Amino acid sequence: MIVTVVADVFGQANNGTTIAAMHLIDALQNAGHSVRVVCADQDKKGKDGYYIVGTYWVGPFQSIVDKNGVSLAKPNITTLNEALSGSDEVHIMMPFAVGKAAAKMCQEKHIPVSAGFHVQAENVTAHFFNLMSSSWVNHMVYRSFWKQFYRYVDVIHYPTQFIRNTFENAIHQKTNGVVISNGVSSRFHKKEVVRPKEWQDKFVILCTGRFSKEKKQTLLIRAVAMSKYRDQIQIVFAGSGPRLAEMQKCAKKCHVSPEYRFFRRDELVDMINCADLYVHTSQIEIEAISCLEALSCGVVPVINNSPKSATRDFALHSENLFRLNDVKDLSHKIDYWIEHPTEKAKVSEEYQHYCGQFDFDRCMQRMVTLIEDTAKIQRK
């Protein structure tokens, strides 16, 4: 079977959607399918199976796109025609320009289409309009997603029930969708590691994810500054992004010295296993595989209790949540886990067992089945 994957954002593995696309491509190829990829990653030009389109210049918003380390693909009808011709199924990653063009062309060509739901409205409004907190504007974004894209799709892949409910509530109708986690690789498991010397006597708190507005990493900096154990704590921010300077400024003001570093996947496993606690500060999140990776290694979490984040559903106990954006409560929860090592060890085992449901191979098999089933749909 020939499957074409359309990715408006694709390139460096510095965002969840690109990583999800890479994993899906590998899973489809391992299942014996021929995969074509439409993207704007110029490094893939000339590589077999890749159909390269141009990139958008988005005027006054270009600096925001650049700071986030991504490029937005620009539709090219000739290239799309080549990629779609003879395809048995098309899977589209995002409801942006190339994805929208591909969905409409598939309707004309009677090609079955599935699409992922990897973008929250707040991911758009936080960066481009500074209206992340406006429910009305966010609902309008979701309705635009439906009107311009998802209504042309046969089956929608939702990484969590949370984002399915959010979208369907916004558009006031049910959709033909399937909830499948993006999955956690088996490489993320508890193992013995040797800590760097400078961390030997520290309580290490890890926070992974892009340094961006909706991730709210400064909450952790301020919380540690309030902790009675602040001098014993080492914060590690694993990631990169446009808010690094703001985080550094906050840390300097709070007299806290975090480490900021982007880790390769193999390095990240060891880093997670060095951590004593994982803090997830993000206010906006569809699934947060980064959090699940930490939980799979048995690192106990403290998660922002945000109604716009699916991650709060990973909390097994009340001590695994802190009140929405509440620095004082986060500081209290950090101190709690420092003071209760025996309970932390017990909860660590609970999380290792809990994460079995997010097994990567099982999730990828379900994604392959979703695409194979979608290909059987007869479009008129």
HUSULFEN-V506624 format. One record per pair of residues at least 24 apart in sequence whose ideal C-beta (glycine too) atoms are under 7 Angstrom apart, sorted by sequence separation. I is the first residue (numbers start at 1). J is the second residue. D is the distance in Angstrom with one decimal. If there is no record, write none. Layout:
# HUSULFEN-V506624
I J D
I J D
This chain:
# HUSULFEN-V506624
72 96 6.4
73 97 6.7
87 111 5.6
91 115 6.8
94 118 6.2
95 119 6.5
273 297 5.4
275 299 5.0
280 304 6.1
284 308 5.3
285 309 4.0
286 310 5.9
3 28 5.4
73 98 4.3
80 105 5.9
84 109 6.2
89 114 6.9
93 118 6.3
94 119 5.7
142 167 5.7
146 171 4.6
150 175 6.9
238 263 5.2
272 297 4.6
277 302 6.6
283 308 6.2
284 309 6.2
285 310 5.8
53 79 5.2
75 101 4.0
203 229 6.6
221 247 6.7
283 309 6.3
285 311 4.8
84 111 6.3
143 170 6.4
272 299 6.0
282 309 6.1
51 79 5.1
142 170 3.7
143 171 5.8
205 233 6.0
207 235 6.9
211 239 5.7
218 246 6.9
222 250 7.0
302 330 6.6
10 39 3.7
142 171 6.1
203 232 5.2
210 239 5.4
211 240 6.3
212 241 4.9
218 247 6.0
221 250 5.0
225 254 3.7
282 311 6.7
3 33 5.2
5 35 6.2
7 37 6.7
10 40 7.0
11 41 4.3
202 232 6.3
203 233 5.1
204 234 5.0
205 235 5.2
206 236 5.1
207 237 5.4
208 238 4.3
209 239 5.2
210 240 7.0
211 241 3.2
212 242 6.2
213 243 6.4
217 247 5.5
221 251 5.1
225 255 6.8
238 268 6.4
317 347 6.6
7 38 6.9
10 41 5.2
40 71 5.2
51 82 6.1
139 170 4.8
202 233 6.7
208 239 5.9
210 241 4.1
211 242 6.6
212 243 5.6
225 256 5.3
280 311 5.4
302 333 4.7
316 347 6.8
1 33 4.9
2 34 4.8
3 35 5.4
4 36 4.4
5 37 5.1
6 38 4.5
7 39 4.7
51 83 4.0
202 234 4.0
204 236 6.3
206 238 6.4
211 243 4.2
218 250 4.5
222 254 6.0
224 256 5.4
302 334 6.6
40 73 3.8
211 244 5.0
221 254 5.6
238 271 6.0
2 36 6.8
4 38 6.5
39 73 6.2
40 74 7.0
316 350 5.8
115 150 6.6
199 234 5.6
221 256 5.4
236 271 6.8
316 351 6.9
211 247 6.1
221 258 6.6
300 337 6.2
115 153 4.4
316 354 6.6
113 152 6.8
114 153 6.7
117 156 5.8
113 153 5.1
114 154 6.3
117 157 6.5
56 97 6.8
113 154 5.4
114 155 4.5
115 156 5.8
116 157 4.7
117 158 5.0
38 80 6.5
112 154 5.3
115 157 6.8
117 159 7.0
283 325 6.6
114 157 6.2
120 163 6.9
300 344 5.2
38 83 4.8
53 98 6.1
107 152 5.4
103 149 5.8
117 163 5.6
36 83 5.2
300 347 5.1
100 148 5.6
104 152 6.0
300 348 5.6
100 149 5.0
103 152 4.1
95 145 4.7
99 149 6.4
103 153 6.1
117 167 6.6
298 348 4.1
36 87 7.0
298 349 6.9
300 351 6.7
298 351 5.9
95 149 3.9
298 352 4.7
14 69 5.0
15 70 6.3
95 150 6.6
295 351 4.4
296 352 6.8
12 69 6.3
277 334 6.7
220 279 5.1
295 354 6.9
296 355 4.3
11 71 6.5
38 98 6.4
277 337 5.5
295 355 5.2
9 70 5.0
220 281 5.4
219 281 4.6
9 72 6.8
64 127 5.2
292 355 6.1
8 72 6.1
38 102 6.9
64 128 6.6
217 281 5.5
8 73 4.6
206 271 6.8
216 281 4.3
206 272 6.4
215 281 6.3
216 282 6.1
292 358 5.4
24 91 7.0
61 128 5.6
215 282 4.6
216 283 5.3
214 282 6.3
206 275 3.8
214 283 5.6
204 274 5.7
205 275 6.8
214 284 3.9
204 275 4.9
205 276 6.9
21 93 5.2
204 276 5.1
205 277 4.9
206 278 5.2
207 279 5.1
203 276 4.9
209 282 6.2
205 279 5.6
207 281 6.3
199 274 6.7
17 93 5.8
17 94 6.3
193 270 5.0
4 83 5.2
195 274 5.2
4 84 5.9
193 273 4.5
188 269 5.9
193 274 5.7
209 290 5.3
132 214 6.4
187 269 5.6
191 273 5.5
208 290 4.1
4 87 4.5
190 273 6.6
2 86 5.8
3 87 6.9
6 90 6.4
188 272 6.9
2 87 5.1
3 88 6.7
8 93 6.7
9 94 6.3
2 88 5.2
3 89 5.1
4 90 4.7
5 91 5.2
6 92 4.5
7 93 4.5
8 94 4.5
127 213 6.9
208 294 6.9
1 88 4.6
6 93 6.5
126 213 5.0
1 89 6.9
3 91 6.4
5 93 7.0
8 96 3.9
126 214 4.8
206 294 6.5
216 304 6.7
8 97 6.5
8 98 4.9
8 99 5.4
123 214 7.0
6 98 5.9
122 214 6.1
6 99 5.5
206 299 6.9
6 102 4.6
20 116 6.8
20 118 6.3
17 118 4.5
226 327 6.7
16 118 6.7
226 328 6.6
223 327 5.0
227 331 5.1
182 287 6.1
184 289 6.4
188 293 4.4
222 327 4.6
226 331 4.1
181 287 6.6
219 325 6.3
229 335 6.3
182 289 5.4
189 296 6.2
190 297 5.1
223 330 4.0
227 334 5.6
228 335 6.2
184 292 4.8
188 296 4.4
189 297 6.2
190 298 4.2
219 327 5.7
223 331 4.1
227 335 5.6
184 293 5.6
188 297 5.6
216 325 6.6
229 338 5.3
224 334 6.9
219 330 6.1
223 334 6.2
184 296 5.1
163 286 4.8
160 286 6.2
159 286 5.5
160 287 5.0
159 287 4.3
205 334 6.9
203 338 5.6
68 212 6.8
163 310 6.5
162 310 3.7
160 310 4.2
162 313 6.7
126 284 6.9
123 284 6.5
20 182 5.0
122 284 4.3
190 352 6.2
120 284 5.6
120 286 5.8
118 286 6.5
69 240 7.0
184 355 6.3
68 241 6.6
68 242 6.0
184 358 4.7
186 360 6.3
67 242 3.4
183 358 5.8
185 360 4.7
183 359 6.6
184 360 5.5
181 358 5.0
183 360 3.7
183 363 3.2
182 363 6.6
183 364 6.0
181 363 5.0
180 363 5.8
122 308 6.2
180 366 4.8
180 367 5.8
180 370 6.8
178 370 5.5
15 210 6.7
157 367 7.0
157 370 6.2
155 370 6.4
155 374 4.8
154 374 5.5
154 377 5.2
14 240 6.5
114 370 6.2
114 371 5.8
114 374 4.5
112 374 4.9
112 375 5.4
112 377 4.3
112 379 5.9
111 379 6.9
110 379 4.2
110 380 6.9
16 289 6.3
91 371 5.8
89 371 5.5
89 374 5.5
89 375 3.9
88 375 4.8
27 364 3.9
31 368 4.8
27 367 6.1
28 368 6.1
23 364 6.4
27 368 5.5
24 367 5.8
28 371 6.9
3 371 6.0
1 375 6.1
